[in-house]
Amino acid sequence: MPLKKGKSQKTISGNIKELMKKPSKARAKGIGTLAKKQGITRKEAQRRQAVAIALRAAGKPLRKRKK
């Protein structure tokens, strides 16, 4: 299902939920690579990727965490 258009929090949350469902083969491979490179679980990598994609679709910047 394609992502919804819009910048509201409700739309972004809906897109993240949609992306957290079963990923495509290409996304599954990317999730595995991300998890391996960053030393995190596949579930956490999938969550981070879903957030990044949803924010990108909404035209909002991904906020960096302070170290």
Secondary structure by P-SEA (a helix, b strand, c coil): ccccccccaaaaaaaaaaaaccccaaaaaaaaaaaaaacccaaaaaaaaaaaaaaaaaccccccccc
